[in-house]
Amino acid sequence: MEVESVATYQGPNIHAHFPVMRHTVDLGVLEEWPTARLGQGFIDRLPGYLPGLQQHGCSYQTSGGFVRRMHEGEGT
């Protein structure tokens, strides 16, 4: 895994109406590892480190959709 770039946005921007940091990450070999393969511990801890994921809708287009998708099948 390699961080390719980091950008900070101080005010309203194309990503949010508040200051944000954007990281572009190359997952490398982890691209082939869905969340289920990373383990339940990873899935349970990730929203604690990135609280905004709890609101992300993912393909379900509803709050909590991303966390739900990580738990289903092979994950995301």
PDB file of N, CA, C and O in Angstrom:
ATOM      1  N   MET A   1       0.852  -1.161   0.000  1.00  0.00           N
ATOM      2  CA  MET A   1       0.000   0.000   0.000  1.00  0.00           C
ATOM      3  C   MET A   1       0.903   1.231   0.000  1.00  0.00           C
ATOM      4  O   MET A   1       1.917   1.273   0.697  1.00  0.00           O
ATOM      5  N   GLU A   2       0.515   2.237  -0.798  1.00  0.00           N
ATOM      6  CA  GLU A   2       1.320   3.444  -0.914  1.00  0.00           C
ATOM      7  C   GLU A   2       0.417   4.671  -1.010  1.00  0.00           C
ATOM      8  O   GLU A   2      -0.527   4.697  -1.799  1.00  0.00           O
ATOM      9  N   VAL A   3       0.714   5.678  -0.207  1.00  0.00           N
ATOM     10  CA  VAL A   3      -0.012   6.944  -0.291  1.00  0.00           C
ATOM     11  C   VAL A   3       0.554   7.704  -1.477  1.00  0.00           C
ATOM     12  O   VAL A   3       1.737   8.043  -1.497  1.00  0.00           O
ATOM     13  N   GLU A   4      -0.297   7.974  -2.474  1.00  0.00           N
ATOM     14  CA  GLU A   4       0.158   8.660  -3.679  1.00  0.00           C
ATOM     15  C   GLU A   4       0.094  10.172  -3.541  1.00  0.00           C
ATOM     16  O   GLU A   4       0.960  10.878  -4.058  1.00  0.00           O
ATOM     17  N   SER A   5      -0.927  10.678  -2.845  1.00  0.00           N
ATOM     18  CA  SER A   5      -1.022  12.126  -2.664  1.00  0.00           C
ATOM     19  C   SER A   5      -1.906  12.454  -1.469  1.00  0.00           C
ATOM     20  O   SER A   5      -2.757  11.662  -1.063  1.00  0.00           O
ATOM     21  N   VAL A   6      -1.681  13.642  -0.919  1.00  0.00           N
ATOM     22  CA  VAL A   6      -2.485  14.171   0.179  1.00  0.00           C
ATOM     23  C   VAL A   6      -2.806  15.622  -0.181  1.00  0.00           C
ATOM     24  O   VAL A   6      -1.918  16.382  -0.569  1.00  0.00           O
ATOM     25  N   ALA A   7      -4.065  15.995  -0.053  1.00  0.00           N
ATOM     26  CA  ALA A   7      -4.476  17.376  -0.323  1.00  0.00           C
ATOM     27  C   ALA A   7      -5.375  17.849   0.809  1.00  0.00           C
ATOM     28  O   ALA A   7      -6.164  17.076   1.354  1.00  0.00           O
ATOM     29  N   THR A   8      -5.250  19.114   1.154  1.00  0.00           N
ATOM     30  CA  THR A   8      -6.125  19.703   2.162  1.00  0.00           C
ATOM     31  C   THR A   8      -6.977  20.775   1.498  1.00  0.00           C
ATOM     32  O   THR A   8      -6.507  21.508   0.628  1.00  0.00           O
ATOM     33  N   TYR A   9      -8.218  20.854   1.913  1.00  0.00           N
ATOM     34  CA  TYR A   9      -9.179  21.824   1.405  1.00  0.00           C
ATOM     35  C   TYR A   9      -9.707  22.590   2.614  1.00  0.00           C
ATOM     36  O   TYR A   9     -10.345  22.004   3.489  1.00  0.00           O
ATOM     37  N   GLN A  10      -9.445  23.904   2.669  1.00  0.00           N
ATOM     38  CA  GLN A  10      -9.720  24.692   3.861  1.00  0.00           C
ATOM     39  C   GLN A  10     -11.177  25.095   4.045  1.00  0.00           C
ATOM     40  O   GLN A  10     -11.649  25.172   5.179  1.00  0.00           O
ATOM     41  N   GLY A  11     -11.887  25.349   2.982  1.00  0.00           N
ATOM     42  CA  GLY A  11     -13.267  25.813   3.110  1.00  0.00           C
ATOM     43  C   GLY A  11     -14.192  24.956   2.279  1.00  0.00           C
ATOM     44  O   GLY A  11     -13.836  23.829   1.934  1.00  0.00           O
ATOM     45  N   PRO A  12     -15.375  25.457   1.946  1.00  0.00           N
ATOM     46  CA  PRO A  12     -16.271  24.691   1.072  1.00  0.00           C
ATOM     47  C   PRO A  12     -15.526  24.288  -0.204  1.00  0.00           C
ATOM     48  O   PRO A  12     -14.786  25.083  -0.783  1.00  0.00           O
ATOM     49  N   ASN A  13     -15.733  23.061  -0.621  1.00  0.00           N
ATOM     50  CA  ASN A  13     -14.984  22.530  -1.762  1.00  0.00           C
ATOM     51  C   ASN A  13     -15.819  21.477  -2.470  1.00  0.00           C
ATOM     52  O   ASN A  13     -16.973  21.252  -2.106  1.00  0.00           O
ATOM     53  N   ILE A  14     -15.254  20.835  -3.469  1.00  0.00           N
ATOM     54  CA  ILE A  14     -16.018  19.843  -4.245  1.00  0.00           C
ATOM     55  C   ILE A  14     -16.314  18.575  -3.448  1.00  0.00           C
ATOM     56  O   ILE A  14     -17.153  17.775  -3.862  1.00  0.00           O
ATOM     57  N   HIS A  15     -15.640  18.377  -2.310  1.00  0.00           N
ATOM     58  CA  HIS A  15     -15.832  17.170  -1.512  1.00  0.00           C
ATOM     59  C   HIS A  15     -16.805  17.363  -0.355  1.00  0.00           C
ATOM     60  O   HIS A  15     -17.498  16.422   0.032  1.00  0.00           O
ATOM     61  N   ALA A  16     -16.865  18.575   0.202  1.00  0.00           N
ATOM     62  CA  ALA A  16     -17.698  18.831   1.377  1.00  0.00           C
ATOM     63  C   ALA A  16     -17.829  20.340   1.586  1.00  0.00           C
ATOM     64  O   ALA A  16     -17.126  21.127   0.953  1.00  0.00           O
ATOM     65  N   HIS A  17     -18.722  20.726   2.467  1.00  0.00           N
ATOM     66  CA  HIS A  17     -18.906  22.133   2.802  1.00  0.00           C
ATOM     67  C   HIS A  17     -18.090  22.528   4.024  1.00  0.00           C
ATOM     68  O   HIS A  17     -18.358  23.559   4.642  1.00  0.00           O
ATOM     69  N   PHE A  18     -17.109  21.727   4.374  1.00  0.00           N
ATOM     70  CA  PHE A  18     -16.261  21.972   5.535  1.00  0.00           C
ATOM     71  C   PHE A  18     -14.841  21.528   5.176  1.00  0.00           C
ATOM     72  O   PHE A  18     -14.660  20.811   4.192  1.00  0.00           O
ATOM     73  N   PRO A  19     -13.840  21.932   5.945  1.00  0.00           N
ATOM     74  CA  PRO A  19     -12.457  21.537   5.640  1.00  0.00           C
ATOM     75  C   PRO A  19     -12.286  20.015   5.658  1.00  0.00           C
ATOM     76  O   PRO A  19     -12.830  19.324   6.520  1.00  0.00           O
ATOM     77  N   VAL A  20     -11.528  19.515   4.699  1.00  0.00           N
ATOM     78  CA  VAL A  20     -11.275  18.073   4.616  1.00  0.00           C
ATOM     79  C   VAL A  20      -9.837  17.819   4.173  1.00  0.00           C
ATOM     80  O   VAL A  20      -9.171  18.701   3.632  1.00  0.00           O
ATOM     81  N   MET A  21      -9.378  16.603   4.414  1.00  0.00           N
ATOM     82  CA  MET A  21      -8.117  16.110   3.862  1.00  0.00           C
ATOM     83  C   MET A  21      -8.463  14.968   2.916  1.00  0.00           C
ATOM     84  O   MET A  21      -9.290  14.114   3.237  1.00  0.00           O
ATOM     85  N   ARG A  22      -7.839  14.958   1.771  1.00  0.00           N
ATOM     86  CA  ARG A  22      -8.071  13.898   0.789  1.00  0.00           C
ATOM     87  C   ARG A  22      -6.760  13.142   0.578  1.00  0.00           C
ATOM     88  O   ARG A  22      -5.728  13.737   0.268  1.00  0.00           O
ATOM     89  N   HIS A  23      -6.818  11.826   0.753  1.00  0.00           N
ATOM     90  CA  HIS A  23      -5.663  10.959   0.523  1.00  0.00           C
ATOM     91  C   HIS A  23      -5.963  10.066  -0.677  1.00  0.00           C
ATOM     92  O   HIS A  23      -7.033   9.461  -0.750  1.00  0.00           O
ATOM     93  N   THR A  24      -5.041   9.982  -1.600  1.00  0.00           N
ATOM     94  CA  THR A  24      -5.143   9.025  -2.694  1.00  0.00           C
ATOM     95  C   THR A  24      -4.166   7.903  -2.384  1.00  0.00           C
ATOM     96  O   THR A  24      -2.966   8.130  -2.227  1.00  0.00           O
ATOM     97  N   VAL A  25      -4.703   6.674  -2.298  1.00  0.00           N
ATOM     98  CA  VAL A  25      -3.905   5.531  -1.858  1.00  0.00           C
ATOM     99  C   VAL A  25      -3.945   4.443  -2.926  1.00  0.00           C
ATOM    100  O   VAL A  25      -5.010   4.096  -3.437  1.00  0.00           O
ATOM    101  N   ASP A  26      -2.775   3.915  -3.255  1.00  0.00           N
ATOM    102  CA  ASP A  26      -2.678   2.744  -4.134  1.00  0.00           C
ATOM    103  C   ASP A  26      -2.638   1.524  -3.232  1.00  0.00           C
ATOM    104  O   ASP A  26      -1.678   1.342  -2.483  1.00  0.00           O
ATOM    105  N   LEU A  27      -3.656   0.691  -3.290  1.00  0.00           N
ATOM    106  CA  LEU A  27      -3.749  -0.467  -2.401  1.00  0.00           C
ATOM    107  C   LEU A  27      -2.801  -1.595  -2.774  1.00  0.00           C
ATOM    108  O   LEU A  27      -2.562  -2.489  -1.963  1.00  0.00           O
ATOM    109  N   GLY A  28      -2.265  -1.571  -3.967  1.00  0.00           N
ATOM    110  CA  GLY A  28      -1.337  -2.616  -4.388  1.00  0.00           C
ATOM    111  C   GLY A  28      -1.998  -3.986  -4.321  1.00  0.00           C
ATOM    112  O   GLY A  28      -3.103  -4.164  -4.834  1.00  0.00           O
ATOM    113  N   VAL A  29      -1.336  -4.956  -3.694  1.00  0.00           N
ATOM    114  CA  VAL A  29      -1.854  -6.322  -3.616  1.00  0.00           C
ATOM    115  C   VAL A  29      -3.133  -6.403  -2.784  1.00  0.00           C
ATOM    116  O   VAL A  29      -3.904  -7.352  -2.929  1.00  0.00           O
ATOM    117  N   LEU A  30      -3.367  -5.411  -1.907  1.00  0.00           N
ATOM    118  CA  LEU A  30      -4.589  -5.432  -1.095  1.00  0.00           C
ATOM    119  C   LEU A  30      -5.846  -5.192  -1.928  1.00  0.00           C
ATOM    120  O   LEU A  30      -6.958  -5.414  -1.447  1.00  0.00           O
ATOM    121  N   GLU A  31      -5.680  -4.744  -3.162  1.00  0.00           N
ATOM    122  CA  GLU A  31      -6.822  -4.550  -4.067  1.00  0.00           C
ATOM    123  C   GLU A  31      -7.605  -5.849  -4.234  1.00  0.00           C
ATOM    124  O   GLU A  31      -8.815  -5.827  -4.458  1.00  0.00           O
ATOM    125  N   GLU A  32      -6.913  -6.971  -4.124  1.00  0.00           N
ATOM    126  CA  GLU A  32      -7.537  -8.287  -4.287  1.00  0.00           C
ATOM    127  C   GLU A  32      -8.108  -8.838  -2.984  1.00  0.00           C
ATOM    128  O   GLU A  32      -8.582  -9.974  -2.958  1.00  0.00           O
ATOM    129  N   TRP A  33      -8.075  -8.062  -1.906  1.00  0.00           N
ATOM    130  CA  TRP A  33      -8.540  -8.512  -0.593  1.00  0.00           C
ATOM    131  C   TRP A  33      -9.820  -7.785  -0.223  1.00  0.00           C
ATOM    132  O   TRP A  33      -9.746  -6.648   0.244  1.00  0.00           O
ATOM    133  N   PRO A  34     -10.995  -8.384  -0.409  1.00  0.00           N
ATOM    134  CA  PRO A  34     -12.232  -7.745   0.048  1.00  0.00           C
ATOM    135  C   PRO A  34     -12.253  -7.689   1.577  1.00  0.00           C
ATOM    136  O   PRO A  34     -11.498  -8.402   2.237  1.00  0.00           O
ATOM    137  N   THR A  35     -13.101  -6.857   2.128  1.00  0.00           N
ATOM    138  CA  THR A  35     -13.111  -6.641   3.569  1.00  0.00           C
ATOM    139  C   THR A  35     -13.316  -7.925   4.367  1.00  0.00           C
ATOM    140  O   THR A  35     -12.749  -8.062   5.451  1.00  0.00           O
ATOM    141  N   ALA A  36     -14.100  -8.857   3.869  1.00  0.00           N
ATOM    142  CA  ALA A  36     -14.318 -10.110   4.604  1.00  0.00           C
ATOM    143  C   ALA A  36     -13.008 -10.876   4.767  1.00  0.00           C
ATOM    144  O   ALA A  36     -12.796 -11.538   5.783  1.00  0.00           O
ATOM    145  N   ARG A  37     -12.146 -10.787   3.784  1.00  0.00           N
ATOM    146  CA  ARG A  37     -10.859 -11.480   3.842  1.00  0.00           C
ATOM    147  C   ARG A  37      -9.913 -10.809   4.848  1.00  0.00           C
ATOM    148  O   ARG A  37      -9.011 -11.452   5.385  1.00  0.00           O
ATOM    149  N   LEU A  38     -10.124  -9.523   5.095  1.00  0.00           N
ATOM    150  CA  LEU A  38      -9.299  -8.799   6.064  1.00  0.00           C
ATOM    151  C   LEU A  38      -9.696  -9.129   7.492  1.00  0.00           C
ATOM    152  O   LEU A  38      -8.924  -8.893   8.422  1.00  0.00           O
ATOM    153  N   GLY A  39     -10.895  -9.674   7.676  1.00  0.00           N
ATOM    154  CA  GLY A  39     -11.317 -10.137   8.992  1.00  0.00           C
ATOM    155  C   GLY A  39     -12.330  -9.237   9.677  1.00  0.00           C
ATOM    156  O   GLY A  39     -12.422  -8.039   9.406  1.00  0.00           O
ATOM    157  N   GLN A  40     -13.088  -9.856  10.575  1.00  0.00           N
ATOM    158  CA  GLN A  40     -14.145  -9.152  11.301  1.00  0.00           C
ATOM    159  C   GLN A  40     -13.579  -8.033  12.168  1.00  0.00           C
ATOM    160  O   GLN A  40     -14.210  -6.987  12.320  1.00  0.00           O
ATOM    161  N   GLY A  41     -12.396  -8.244  12.735  1.00  0.00           N
ATOM    162  CA  GLY A  41     -11.774  -7.214  13.560  1.00  0.00           C
ATOM    163  C   GLY A  41     -11.517  -5.943  12.768  1.00  0.00           C
ATOM    164  O   GLY A  41     -11.753  -4.841  13.264  1.00  0.00           O
ATOM    165  N   PHE A  42     -11.035  -6.090  11.542  1.00  0.00           N
ATOM    166  CA  PHE A  42     -10.805  -4.932  10.672  1.00  0.00           C
ATOM    167  C   PHE A  42     -12.108  -4.204  10.398  1.00  0.00           C
ATOM    168  O   PHE A  42     -12.184  -2.981  10.518  1.00  0.00           O
ATOM    169  N   ILE A  43     -13.137  -4.962  10.027  1.00  0.00           N
ATOM    170  CA  ILE A  43     -14.446  -4.375   9.701  1.00  0.00           C
ATOM    171  C   ILE A  43     -15.018  -3.633  10.909  1.00  0.00           C
ATOM    172  O   ILE A  43     -15.574  -2.545  10.759  1.00  0.00           O
ATOM    173  N   ASP A  44     -14.887  -4.207  12.090  1.00  0.00           N
ATOM    174  CA  ASP A  44     -15.445  -3.584  13.293  1.00  0.00           C
ATOM    175  C   ASP A  44     -14.685  -2.317  13.703  1.00  0.00           C
ATOM    176  O   ASP A  44     -15.292  -1.373  14.209  1.00  0.00           O
ATOM    177  N   ARG A  45     -13.365  -2.288  13.489  1.00  0.00           N
ATOM    178  CA  ARG A  45     -12.559  -1.141  13.924  1.00  0.00           C
ATOM    179  C   ARG A  45     -12.537   0.015  12.926  1.00  0.00           C
ATOM    180  O   ARG A  45     -12.389   1.168  13.334  1.00  0.00           O
ATOM    181  N   LEU A  46     -12.678  -0.263  11.639  1.00  0.00           N
ATOM    182  CA  LEU A  46     -12.534   0.775  10.618  1.00  0.00           C
ATOM    183  C   LEU A  46     -13.442   1.987  10.834  1.00  0.00           C
ATOM    184  O   LEU A  46     -12.948   3.112  10.760  1.00  0.00           O
ATOM    185  N   PRO A  47     -14.744   1.823  11.098  1.00  0.00           N
ATOM    186  CA  PRO A  47     -15.579   3.014  11.328  1.00  0.00           C
ATOM    187  C   PRO A  47     -15.154   3.829  12.554  1.00  0.00           C
ATOM    188  O   PRO A  47     -15.449   5.022  12.624  1.00  0.00           O
ATOM    189  N   GLY A  48     -14.482   3.221  13.501  1.00  0.00           N
ATOM    190  CA  GLY A  48     -13.959   3.964  14.639  1.00  0.00           C
ATOM    191  C   GLY A  48     -12.832   4.901  14.231  1.00  0.00           C
ATOM    192  O   GLY A  48     -12.700   5.994  14.783  1.00  0.00           O
ATOM    193  N   TYR A  49     -12.020   4.478  13.268  1.00  0.00           N
ATOM    194  CA  TYR A  49     -10.924   5.306  12.774  1.00  0.00           C
ATOM    195  C   TYR A  49     -11.405   6.329  11.743  1.00  0.00           C
ATOM    196  O   TYR A  49     -10.842   7.419  11.638  1.00  0.00           O
ATOM    197  N   LEU A  50     -12.433   5.981  10.992  1.00  0.00           N
ATOM    198  CA  LEU A  50     -12.998   6.861   9.954  1.00  0.00           C
ATOM    199  C   LEU A  50     -14.503   6.992  10.177  1.00  0.00           C
ATOM    200  O   LEU A  50     -15.282   6.357   9.466  1.00  0.00           O
ATOM    201  N   PRO A  51     -14.929   7.807  11.155  1.00  0.00           N
ATOM    202  CA  PRO A  51     -16.346   7.880  11.536  1.00  0.00           C
ATOM    203  C   PRO A  51     -17.286   8.256  10.386  1.00  0.00           C
ATOM    204  O   PRO A  51     -18.454   7.869  10.400  1.00  0.00           O
ATOM    205  N   GLY A  52     -16.805   8.988   9.412  1.00  0.00           N
ATOM    206  CA  GLY A  52     -17.651   9.367   8.285  1.00  0.00           C
ATOM    207  C   GLY A  52     -18.155   8.189   7.473  1.00  0.00           C
ATOM    208  O   GLY A  52     -19.149   8.309   6.756  1.00  0.00           O
ATOM    209  N   LEU A  53     -17.479   7.045   7.578  1.00  0.00           N
ATOM    210  CA  LEU A  53     -17.927   5.856   6.848  1.00  0.00           C
ATOM    211  C   LEU A  53     -19.308   5.401   7.309  1.00  0.00           C
ATOM    212  O   LEU A  53     -20.042   4.764   6.553  1.00  0.00           O
ATOM    213  N   GLN A  54     -19.656   5.727   8.546  1.00  0.00           N
ATOM    214  CA  GLN A  54     -20.956   5.306   9.070  1.00  0.00           C
ATOM    215  C   GLN A  54     -22.103   6.009   8.346  1.00  0.00           C
ATOM    216  O   GLN A  54     -23.226   5.505   8.339  1.00  0.00           O
ATOM    217  N   GLN A  55     -21.837   7.161   7.741  1.00  0.00           N
ATOM    218  CA  GLN A  55     -22.875   7.864   6.988  1.00  0.00           C
ATOM    219  C   GLN A  55     -22.824   7.556   5.492  1.00  0.00           C
ATOM    220  O   GLN A  55     -23.790   7.811   4.773  1.00  0.00           O
ATOM    221  N   HIS A  56     -21.698   7.007   5.019  1.00  0.00           N
ATOM    222  CA  HIS A  56     -21.543   6.756   3.580  1.00  0.00           C
ATOM    223  C   HIS A  56     -22.550   5.707   3.112  1.00  0.00           C
ATOM    224  O   HIS A  56     -22.685   4.646   3.721  1.00  0.00           O
ATOM    225  N   GLY A  57     -23.249   6.015   2.030  1.00  0.00           N
ATOM    226  CA  GLY A  57     -24.311   5.140   1.551  1.00  0.00           C
ATOM    227  C   GLY A  57     -23.871   4.024   0.639  1.00  0.00           C
ATOM    228  O   GLY A  57     -24.571   3.018   0.518  1.00  0.00           O
ATOM    229  N   CYS A  58     -22.712   4.173  -0.017  1.00  0.00           N
ATOM    230  CA  CYS A  58     -22.213   3.174  -0.948  1.00  0.00           C
ATOM    231  C   CYS A  58     -23.294   2.854  -1.992  1.00  0.00           C
ATOM    232  O   CYS A  58     -24.067   3.737  -2.364  1.00  0.00           O
ATOM    233  N   SER A  59     -23.353   1.638  -2.454  1.00  0.00           N
ATOM    234  CA  SER A  59     -24.317   1.281  -3.500  1.00  0.00           C
ATOM    235  C   SER A  59     -25.750   1.209  -2.977  1.00  0.00           C
ATOM    236  O   SER A  59     -26.693   1.169  -3.767  1.00  0.00           O
ATOM    237  N   TYR A  60     -25.925   1.191  -1.646  1.00  0.00           N
ATOM    238  CA  TYR A  60     -27.277   1.144  -1.083  1.00  0.00           C
ATOM    239  C   TYR A  60     -27.928   2.529  -1.048  1.00  0.00           C
ATOM    240  O   TYR A  60     -29.141   2.643  -0.871  1.00  0.00           O
ATOM    241  N   GLN A  61     -27.122   3.576  -1.218  1.00  0.00           N
ATOM    242  CA  GLN A  61     -27.597   4.958  -1.249  1.00  0.00           C
ATOM    243  C   GLN A  61     -28.415   5.323  -0.017  1.00  0.00           C
ATOM    244  O   GLN A  61     -29.396   6.061  -0.110  1.00  0.00           O
ATOM    245  N   THR A  62     -28.011   4.808   1.125  1.00  0.00           N
ATOM    246  CA  THR A  62     -28.638   5.148   2.397  1.00  0.00           C
ATOM    247  C   THR A  62     -27.560   5.143   3.473  1.00  0.00           C
ATOM    248  O   THR A  62     -26.605   4.371   3.392  1.00  0.00           O
ATOM    249  N   SER A  63     -27.706   5.994   4.471  1.00  0.00           N
ATOM    250  CA  SER A  63     -26.725   6.084   5.533  1.00  0.00           C
ATOM    251  C   SER A  63     -26.448   4.702   6.128  1.00  0.00           C
ATOM    252  O   SER A  63     -27.376   3.956   6.437  1.00  0.00           O
ATOM    253  N   GLY A  64     -25.184   4.374   6.283  1.00  0.00           N
ATOM    254  CA  GLY A  64     -24.797   3.073   6.824  1.00  0.00           C
ATOM    255  C   GLY A  64     -24.614   2.007   5.761  1.00  0.00           C
ATOM    256  O   GLY A  64     -24.268   0.870   6.081  1.00  0.00           O
ATOM    257  N   GLY A  65     -24.837   2.351   4.512  1.00  0.00           N
ATOM    258  CA  GLY A  65     -24.744   1.371   3.429  1.00  0.00           C
ATOM    259  C   GLY A  65     -23.354   0.775   3.260  1.00  0.00           C
ATOM    260  O   GLY A  65     -23.213  -0.415   2.976  1.00  0.00           O
ATOM    261  N   PHE A  66     -22.326   1.603   3.435  1.00  0.00           N
ATOM    262  CA  PHE A  66     -20.966   1.088   3.270  1.00  0.00           C
ATOM    263  C   PHE A  66     -20.623   0.080   4.357  1.00  0.00           C
ATOM    264  O   PHE A  66     -20.072  -0.982   4.069  1.00  0.00           O
ATOM    265  N   VAL A  67     -20.947   0.409   5.611  1.00  0.00           N
ATOM    266  CA  VAL A  67     -20.671  -0.519   6.716  1.00  0.00           C
ATOM    267  C   VAL A  67     -21.464  -1.803   6.516  1.00  0.00           C
ATOM    268  O   VAL A  67     -20.948  -2.895   6.756  1.00  0.00           O
ATOM    269  N   ARG A  68     -22.705  -1.683   6.082  1.00  0.00           N
ATOM    270  CA  ARG A  68     -23.532  -2.865   5.789  1.00  0.00           C
ATOM    271  C   ARG A  68     -22.875  -3.725   4.718  1.00  0.00           C
ATOM    272  O   ARG A  68     -22.817  -4.949   4.841  1.00  0.00           O
ATOM    273  N   ARG A  69     -22.382  -3.078   3.667  1.00  0.00           N
ATOM    274  CA  ARG A  69     -21.773  -3.817   2.563  1.00  0.00           C
ATOM    275  C   ARG A  69     -20.498  -4.534   3.010  1.00  0.00           C
ATOM    276  O   ARG A  69     -20.197  -5.620   2.516  1.00  0.00           O
ATOM    277  N   MET A  70     -19.748  -3.937   3.939  1.00  0.00           N
ATOM    278  CA  MET A  70     -18.535  -4.600   4.426  1.00  0.00           C
ATOM    279  C   MET A  70     -18.871  -5.904   5.143  1.00  0.00           C
ATOM    280  O   MET A  70     -18.062  -6.832   5.132  1.00  0.00           O
ATOM    281  N   HIS A  71     -20.033  -5.994   5.758  1.00  0.00           N
ATOM    282  CA  HIS A  71     -20.423  -7.182   6.514  1.00  0.00           C
ATOM    283  C   HIS A  71     -21.056  -8.275   5.644  1.00  0.00           C
ATOM    284  O   HIS A  71     -21.093  -9.436   6.050  1.00  0.00           O
ATOM    285  N   GLU A  72     -21.548  -7.922   4.463  1.00  0.00           N
ATOM    286  CA  GLU A  72     -22.274  -8.888   3.627  1.00  0.00           C
ATOM    287  C   GLU A  72     -21.358  -9.605   2.660  1.00  0.00           C
ATOM    288  O   GLU A  72     -20.450  -8.997   2.094  1.00  0.00           O
ATOM    289  N   GLY A  73     -21.585 -10.876   2.469  1.00  0.00           N
ATOM    290  CA  GLY A  73     -20.847 -11.669   1.483  1.00  0.00           C
ATOM    291  C   GLY A  73     -19.346 -11.556   1.676  1.00  0.00           C
ATOM    292  O   GLY A  73     -18.832 -11.772   2.774  1.00  0.00           O
ATOM    293  N   GLU A  74     -18.642 -11.215   0.596  1.00  0.00           N
ATOM    294  CA  GLU A  74     -17.190 -11.056   0.663  1.00  0.00           C
ATOM    295  C   GLU A  74     -16.793  -9.657   1.106  1.00  0.00           C
ATOM    296  O   GLU A  74     -15.610  -9.366   1.279  1.00  0.00           O
ATOM    297  N   GLY A  75     -17.784  -8.789   1.289  1.00  0.00           N
ATOM    298  CA  GLY A  75     -17.482  -7.416   1.678  1.00  0.00           C
ATOM    299  C   GLY A  75     -17.326  -6.524   0.465  1.00  0.00           C
ATOM    300  O   GLY A  75     -17.957  -6.743  -0.569  1.00  0.00           O
ATOM    301  N   THR A  76     -16.500  -5.542   0.599  1.00  0.00           N
ATOM    302  CA  THR A  76     -16.284  -4.580  -0.486  1.00  0.00           C
ATOM    303  C   THR A  76     -14.805  -4.349  -0.699  1.00  0.00           C
ATOM    304  O   THR A  76     -14.421  -3.569  -1.571  1.00  0.00           O
TER     305      THR A  76
END
